[in-house]
Amino acid sequence: MPPKHLLHPRYWPVWLGTGLLISMTYLPYRIQLALGKTLGLILYKTGKSRRHIATVNVRLCFPEKTEQQQTQLVRQIFIDNGIGLMETLIGWFRRPDYLLDRTHFHGFEQLKAELATGRGVILLGAHYSMLDLAGALFVTQLPANVSYRPQDNPVMNWLMEQQRQKLYTGCYTRKDIRSFIRCLKQGEVLWYAQDQDFGRKNSVFVDFFGIPTATITATSRIAKAGNATVMPLTYFRRDDNSGYDITVHPPLPIPSGDDVEDARVANAFIEQQLRQHPSQYLWLHRRFKTQPDAGNGKANLYR
């Protein structure tokens, strides 16, 4: 039962909207995809600010594309993130094995071999559009701990925490470094993502699609403190919408003792994946918000 303060009338529209979305997760899968696409297109038409952010990101990262191709990619980003919203709700509110027959797991034997050595493993994820569904599917194969950033909306944050706590061994906010290190020293899996802009503190500037990008160095520090292996994890919907690929990749050379190099290696891996699946990512986020000082002020790429 939600806390009493979340039942205040000002939150009723959020509860109603969420309830309607949850009810959609019990429709046939193809209809869910169609509804997700519709939601994405509505946001594309009405979300001027987010559309601007996505447009800037695409122009910066894919300058080789024509203007028409960039516009088409931005539209597809909204579609895939709309479907991703449906997938998030499926991951939270349906049984984790609901889509197992559509899911293809790769590289899990290597992950199990790493865990068999007694060392913990950091799964270096990213904000690909099916993140929460991928988590629900992943834990049908192996238990995992996750890090997360609390949501601004208190109702959505409560729902997210409630559902994730049912799925994962441990759920820790991104600042709970001690818990990260503890679970790694116990030989467990920690799912962690470093691909958002958290400002200058504890960040270094390394290229991402050729753009100096503020990238946190926590992955290196956590891996070193927890004596952990770092293995990238990717999760994408197949282009024909027939199912999903969840892949654990071979370990990265992190920590190397050089935080800047480690951040560069991680960014290069994510960039490589996004060049193959450019629309299945949270390009609605201002990834390049923090820039090195430029002249008398700071560069603002989103003006």
BELMORA-V670974 format. One record per residue. N is the residue number from 1. RES is the residue in three letters. SS is DSSP state (h for helix, s for strand, l for the rest). OMEGA is omega in whole degrees, -180 to 180 (999 if undefined). D_CENTER is the distance of its C-alpha to the mean C-alpha in Angstrom with 2 decimals. Layout:
((N/RES/SS/OMEGA/D_CENTER) (N/RES/SS/OMEGA/D_CENTER))
This chain:
((1/MET/l/-180/27.67) (2/PRO/l/173/25.90) (3/PRO/l/-175/27.57) (4/LYS/h/-176/30.47) (5/HIS/h/178/29.18) (6/LEU/h/177/26.30) (7/LEU/h/178/29.03) (8/HIS/l/-178/30.60) (9/PRO/h/-179/31.46) (10/ARG/h/179/29.20) (11/TYR/h/-177/26.21) (12/TRP/h/178/27.90) (13/PRO/h/179/26.38) (14/VAL/h/179/22.83) (15/TRP/h/-180/24.00) (16/LEU/h/180/25.77) (17/GLY/h/179/22.95) (18/THR/h/179/20.58) (19/GLY/h/178/23.44) (20/LEU/h/179/23.95) (21/LEU/h/179/20.37) (22/ILE/h/-180/20.56) (23/SER/h/180/23.89) (24/MET/h/-178/22.41) (25/THR/l/178/20.40) (26/TYR/l/174/23.87) (27/LEU/l/176/24.92) (28/PRO/l/-173/25.17) (29/TYR/h/-178/22.02) (30/ARG/h/178/23.29) (31/ILE/h/177/23.98) (32/GLN/h/178/20.49) (33/LEU/h/-180/19.20) (34/ALA/h/178/21.98) (35/LEU/h/177/21.23) (36/GLY/h/177/17.57) (37/LYS/h/179/18.99) (38/THR/h/177/21.57) (39/LEU/h/179/19.23) (40/GLY/h/-179/17.36) (41/LEU/h/176/20.79) (42/ILE/h/179/22.03) (43/LEU/h/178/19.28) (44/TYR/h/-178/20.06) (45/LYS/h/-171/23.70) (46/THR/h/-174/23.51) (47/GLY/l/-175/20.60) (48/LYS/h/-177/22.51) (49/SER/h/180/20.56) (50/ARG/h/178/17.08) (51/ARG/h/177/18.93) (52/HIS/h/179/20.47) (53/ILE/h/180/17.29) (54/ALA/h/180/15.90) (55/THR/h/179/19.43) (56/VAL/h/180/19.72) (57/ASN/h/-178/16.52) (58/VAL/h/179/17.84) (59/ARG/h/-180/21.31) (60/LEU/h/-170/20.33) (61/CYS/h/-178/18.26) (62/PHE/l/-178/20.36) (63/PRO/l/-180/23.88) (64/GLU/l/180/25.49) (65/LYS/l/175/24.80) (66/THR/l/179/27.49) (67/GLU/h/179/27.10) (68/GLN/h/179/27.25) (69/GLN/h/178/24.55) (70/GLN/h/178/22.25) (71/THR/h/178/23.06) (72/GLN/h/179/22.38) (73/LEU/h/178/18.95) (74/VAL/h/178/18.07) (75/ARG/h/-180/19.43) (76/GLN/h/176/17.44) (77/ILE/h/179/14.14) (78/PHE/h/177/15.23) (79/ILE/h/-177/16.33) (80/ASP/h/176/13.17) (81/ASN/h/172/11.17) (82/GLY/h/174/14.24) (83/ILE/h/178/14.09) (84/GLY/h/176/10.44) (85/LEU/h/177/12.01) (86/MET/h/180/14.64) (87/GLU/h/176/12.47) (88/THR/h/180/10.86) (89/LEU/h/176/14.54) (90/ILE/h/180/15.66) (91/GLY/h/-178/13.43) (92/TRP/h/-164/14.83) (93/PHE/h/173/18.36) (94/ARG/l/176/19.53) (95/ARG/l/-176/20.64) (96/PRO/l/-178/18.02) (97/ASP/l/-176/20.42) (98/TYR/l/-176/20.71) (99/LEU/l/-178/19.14) (100/LEU/h/-178/20.05) (101/ASP/h/177/22.76) (102/ARG/h/-172/20.36) (103/THR/s/179/18.03) (104/HIS/s/-178/18.81) (105/PHE/s/-179/17.92) (106/HIS/s/173/18.63) (107/GLY/l/-176/19.38) (108/PHE/h/177/19.53) (109/GLU/h/178/23.13) (110/GLN/h/176/22.36) (111/LEU/h/179/19.87) (112/LYS/h/179/22.67) (113/ALA/h/177/25.14) (114/GLU/h/-180/23.31) (115/LEU/h/-180/23.18) (116/ALA/h/177/26.84) (117/THR/l/-179/27.81) (118/GLY/l/178/26.99) (119/ARG/l/173/24.26) (120/GLY/l/-179/20.86) (121/VAL/s/169/17.77) (122/ILE/s/173/14.58) (123/LEU/s/-177/11.90) (124/LEU/s/-179/10.07) (125/GLY/s/177/6.55) (126/ALA/l/-176/4.22) (127/HIS/l/169/2.06) (128/TYR/s/-167/4.68) (129/SER/l/-177/6.58) (130/MET/l/-172/7.56) (131/LEU/h/-174/4.95) (132/ASP/h/175/7.83) (133/LEU/h/178/10.50) (134/ALA/h/178/9.64) (135/GLY/h/179/10.05) (136/ALA/h/179/13.26) (137/LEU/h/-179/14.48) (138/PHE/h/-174/13.88) (139/VAL/l/170/16.03) (140/THR/l/-178/18.81) (141/GLN/l/-178/19.35) (142/LEU/l/175/18.79) (143/PRO/l/-179/18.22) (144/ALA/l/169/15.36) (145/ASN/s/-180/14.63) (146/VAL/s/171/11.32) (147/SER/s/179/10.69) (148/TYR/s/174/9.52) (149/ARG/l/179/10.67) (150/PRO/l/179/13.42) (151/GLN/l/179/13.59) (152/ASP/l/180/16.57) (153/ASN/l/-175/18.13) (154/PRO/h/178/19.89) (155/VAL/h/180/20.17) (156/MET/h/179/16.51) (157/ASN/h/179/15.83) (158/TRP/h/179/18.62) (159/LEU/h/-180/17.49) (160/MET/h/-178/13.95) (161/GLU/h/-180/15.68) (162/GLN/h/-176/18.38) (163/GLN/h/179/16.44) (164/ARG/h/179/14.08) (165/GLN/h/177/17.31) (166/LYS/h/-173/18.86) (167/LEU/h/-167/16.42) (168/TYR/l/177/15.86) (169/THR/l/178/18.56) (170/GLY/s/176/17.36) (171/CYS/s/-174/14.87) (172/TYR/s/174/15.11) (173/THR/s/-171/14.29) (174/ARG/l/180/13.06) (175/LYS/l/-177/16.77) (176/ASP/l/-174/18.16) (177/ILE/h/-179/18.78) (178/ARG/h/179/21.85) (179/SER/h/176/20.14) (180/PHE/h/-176/17.68) (181/ILE/h/-179/20.82) (182/ARG/h/-177/22.83) (183/CYS/h/178/20.71) (184/LEU/h/178/20.52) (185/LYS/h/176/24.27) (186/GLN/l/177/24.75) (187/GLY/l/-177/23.33) (188/GLU/l/178/20.17) (189/VAL/s/173/16.57) (190/LEU/s/177/13.92) (191/TRP/s/-172/10.20) (192/TYR/s/178/9.04) (193/ALA/s/-178/6.76) (194/GLN/l/-166/9.19) (195/ASP/l/173/8.07) (196/GLN/l/-176/9.07) (197/ASP/l/178/12.79) (198/PHE/l/177/14.46) (199/GLY/l/-173/17.90) (200/ARG/l/-176/20.56) (201/LYS/l/179/21.04) (202/ASN/l/178/19.96) (203/SER/s/170/18.58) (204/VAL/s/179/20.22) (205/PHE/s/176/20.42) (206/VAL/s/-176/19.67) (207/ASP/s/169/19.32) (208/PHE/s/-171/16.26) (209/PHE/l/177/17.86) (210/GLY/l/-177/21.08) (211/ILE/s/176/20.20) (212/PRO/s/-170/20.59) (213/THR/s/178/17.23) (214/ALA/s/-175/16.88) (215/THR/s/-177/14.88) (216/ILE/s/-177/15.08) (217/THR/l/-174/17.26) (218/ALA/h/-178/16.29) (219/THR/h/-180/15.10) (220/SER/h/-176/18.69) (221/ARG/h/179/20.38) (222/ILE/h/180/18.71) (223/ALA/h/-180/19.37) (224/LYS/h/-178/22.92) (225/ALA/h/-178/23.68) (226/GLY/h/-178/22.44) (227/ASN/l/-171/24.02) (228/ALA/l/170/20.90) (229/THR/s/178/19.91) (230/VAL/s/-180/16.62) (231/MET/s/178/15.37) (232/PRO/s/177/12.42) (233/LEU/s/177/10.50) (234/THR/s/-178/9.61) (235/TYR/s/-176/9.42) (236/PHE/s/170/11.07) (237/ARG/s/179/13.61) (238/ARG/l/-174/17.00) (239/ASP/l/180/18.65) (240/ASP/l/179/21.41) (241/ASN/l/-179/19.24) (242/SER/l/-178/21.08) (243/GLY/l/-171/18.27) (244/TYR/s/173/15.26) (245/ASP/s/176/14.97) (246/ILE/s/-169/13.15) (247/THR/s/169/14.34) (248/VAL/s/-176/14.97) (249/HIS/s/179/16.42) (250/PRO/s/-177/19.39) (251/PRO/s/172/19.19) (252/LEU/l/179/18.74) (253/PRO/l/-179/21.68) (254/ILE/l/2/19.99) (255/PRO/l/179/21.64) (256/SER/l/-173/24.37) (257/GLY/l/179/26.01) (258/ASP/l/-176/24.87) (259/ASP/h/180/21.76) (260/VAL/h/179/21.89) (261/GLU/h/179/22.13) (262/ASP/h/179/19.29) (263/ALA/h/179/16.96) (264/ARG/h/-180/18.47) (265/VAL/h/-179/17.95) (266/ALA/h/179/14.21) (267/ASN/h/-180/13.83) (268/ALA/h/179/16.27) (269/PHE/h/-179/14.46) (270/ILE/h/178/11.22) (271/GLU/h/179/13.80) (272/GLN/h/180/15.72) (273/GLN/h/-177/13.08) (274/LEU/h/175/12.43) (275/ARG/h/176/16.20) (276/GLN/h/-178/16.37) (277/HIS/l/-169/13.78) (278/PRO/l/-176/13.84) (279/SER/l/-176/13.16) (280/GLN/l/-178/10.04) (281/TYR/s/-179/7.71) (282/LEU/l/176/7.39) (283/TRP/l/177/10.84) (284/LEU/l/179/12.00) (285/HIS/l/180/11.03) (286/ARG/l/-176/13.97) (287/ARG/l/-176/12.60) (288/PHE/l/-178/16.29) (289/LYS/l/-180/17.67) (290/THR/l/180/19.24) (291/GLN/l/176/21.76) (292/PRO/l/178/24.71) (293/ASP/s/-179/27.93) (294/ALA/s/179/29.66) (295/GLY/l/-179/33.38) (296/ASN/l/-177/34.39) (297/GLY/s/-180/30.97) (298/LYS/s/-179/27.24) (299/ALA/l/175/25.78) (300/ASN/l/-176/24.01) (301/LEU/l/-174/22.37) (302/TYR/l/177/21.57) (303/ARG/l/999/25.19))
